[in-house]
Amino acid sequence: MSATPANEPLLDYVTSCALPTPWAQFTLHAFVEHGPGFGPAGKEHLAMVLGDIGDGEPVLARVHSECLTGDVLFSQRCDCGAQLEGALQRIAQEGRGILLYLRQEGRGIGLVNKIRAYRLQEAGADTVEANLQLGFHADARNYELCRPMLAQFGVKSLRLMTNNPRKIDAMTRLGIQVAERVPLLVNRNAFNNSYLNTKQAKLGHMMSPASVPVGEPVVVTAAAPDAS
């Protein structure tokens, strides 16, 4: 995928509205991307904001990739829906934060291909092998849009809710400081246990509950699956 020229805007800020949720009333902001560097022109992305986040202090944040099956259909095959809910709850508890909702389903392969990948998993492949068998990267997501979305609100430093070291590396490469990693370990169950172990073993996801200050480069290592 070719990169968008540096002087060409990636997306447009469109409008906003109040969004009451069970935990707090957020402000929902809508963006529309231009394409073709990140994805199809016209793809829509969202930011949910609570409180004053443009004061220069690190902001509690979640960069969440769309997962219709988990976020909307309550699938237990992943932890995505629970991470979305947990992140919004934490932001509400603090009274300040931002959640970016990026439309890159299935780690970037799209909804229909994700369902194809699920079918391959039912035949014995793990979540990484299934994406590779379909001809995709294990993780095809692109976080380039985060920079202009966060800049819209004057956010330069994050307390990032994630278990994924690649996401921290991506923010750092974009010039966005990650002051702290806040683990988001939720909803391990009988249906997603193997999936979570694979993300730990093959994608380097950090399944430790301890908050990690980010002062040094993140090193991705393949940890052994846990025993749970």
N, C-alpha and C positions, 0 to 999 in steps of 0.2 A: 504494500500500500504506500503510495507516494505521500510525502509530507506536504502540508500546506505551507506556502511561502510565508516567511516570518512576518512580512508586512501586511499580510492578508488576514482579516479577522476570521476566527473559526466559527463564531456563532453570534447571534443577536439576542440581547435581552429584550423580552417582549412585554410582559406585564406581571402583575402580582395580585394576590387576594388573600384574605384571611382564611385559614384552614383550621377549624376546631377539631381536635382529636381527643381521645379519652384521657390524654395526659397533659395537654396544654394547647393553647391556641397559637399555632405557628403562622408565619407568613409564607405562602407558597409562591415561588417565583418561577416563571416559565422562560425557557431559552429555546431557540431554534438554530440548529447548526447549518452551516453553508455547504459542507462537503467540498471536494471529494476526499480530502486528506484523512479525515477520521472515519467518515461513514457517509451514507446517502444524504444528499441535501434534503433539508426539511425534517430530519429526525429531531424529535423534541426531547429535551432534558429538563430536569426540575431541581430546584434547591428549596429546602425547608429550613427556615431561619427562625430562631427564637432569641430575643434579647438584643443587646448592643454587642455586635461582634466586630465592629470596626474601630475598636479603641486601642489596637496595637498589641493587646495581650493574647497569648495562645488561646485558641478556640477549640472547645470540644467538638470533634467532627467525625462524621462517617462518610466515606465515599462508597456508595452502595450501587452495585450493578444489578440491573433489573433481573428479577427471577419470577416470572408470572406464576409458575407452578408452586413456588414456595411462598411468595409474597401475597398472592391472591387466592390460590387454590389449596393452600394449607398443606402442601406436600411435606411429608416427613422424610423424603429421600435426601434432603439437604438441610442445612441450618440457616438458610437465607431469610426466610420469613421471620424466624425467631431473632435473628441478628437485626433485622430492620426494626422490629418492635422494641427490642432491647435498647437499641441506639436512641430511638425517640424517647423512650422512658428516661434514659440517663440524661439526655439533653434537657428534658422537662424538669428533672430533679435539680439540675444545676441552674435552670432558668436562663441558659445562654448556650447557644451552639448552632451548628449547621449540619444538615445532611444533604449531600449531593446524590441525586438519583439519576444514574447514567443508563441510557437505553442500550445496553450491550448484553443481551440475554445469553445464557449458556457459556459464560467466559468468552463471549464475543462471537459465537458461531450461529446465533439466532435460535428462535423458538423451535422451528420444525427440526432443525438439525440436532437440537438438544434432545428432542423426543427420539430421534434416530439413535442418538448416543445412549439414551436410557434403554432402548431395545437391545443394543449391543451389551450393555451392562447386565441385562437379564440373561444374556447368553454366556456370561462369564468374564467379560472385560471389566477393568476398573475404570474410574472416571477419566483418567489420563489416557489409557489405552483406547478407549472409545473415541475420544476426540481425534487421536492420531490415526485410527483406522478410517475415519471419515475424511482424512486429508487435511485436518486443521492442526494448528499448534495446540499444545496442552492448555495454554492460556493465551488467547488471542486478543485480550482486552487492551485498550489504549486509554491512557489517562490524560492526554494532552488537553482535553477540554477543561480539566479542573482549574488550570491556571487562570483563564479569563473568567470563569464562573466565580472563583474565589476573589479575584481582583474586583469584580463588580461590587463586592461588599467590603473591600479594604482588608481582607484577611491575608496575612502573610505567614502566620505560624499556627500549627495545629497540635492539638492533643488528639491523636488519631486513633479511633476505635477500629482495630484490625488485628487479625492473626497472621496477616500475609506480609512477609518482608519485602516482596516485590512491589507492593503498593507503597511502602515507605520509601524504597529506592526510587520509584517513579516520581513521587512528590519532590524528593530531594533534587533529582535531575531537572525538574521543572522550576527550581528555585524557590520552592515552598518549604519552609523549615518545619520539621516534625520535632517538636519539643519533647513529646512523650508518646509512647505507644500504650494505649489502653486496651487490654485484651477484651475480647467479646466472645466468651466461651459459653454457648447456650445450646440446649436441645439436642444433646447427644442421645440417640435412641437406637433401638434394634434395627431400624431401617437405614440409618445413615452412619452407623458405626464404622463400617468398612470404608465408606466414602471419606469420612474425616481422617481415618488412619492413612488413606492414600494421599490426601492433601498434605499431611504431615510428612510422610515418607518420601513422596515424589516431588512435591511442590514447595517443601520447606516451611509449611505453615507452623507457627509457633503456638503450641498448645499448653503454654505455661500460664498460670493465673497471675503472675507477678507483673506489675506495671514496669515498663522498661524505658528509662530516659534515653533519648537518642542523641548521643554526642559523638559517636563513632560510626563509620560505615557499617551497614548491616551486611552480615555474611550469611548467605543462604546455604544451609547444610541439610543433607537428607537424614533426618532423624529416624530412628527405628520406630515402628508402630508401637503404640502403647498397648498395655495388656488388657484394657477394659473391653 
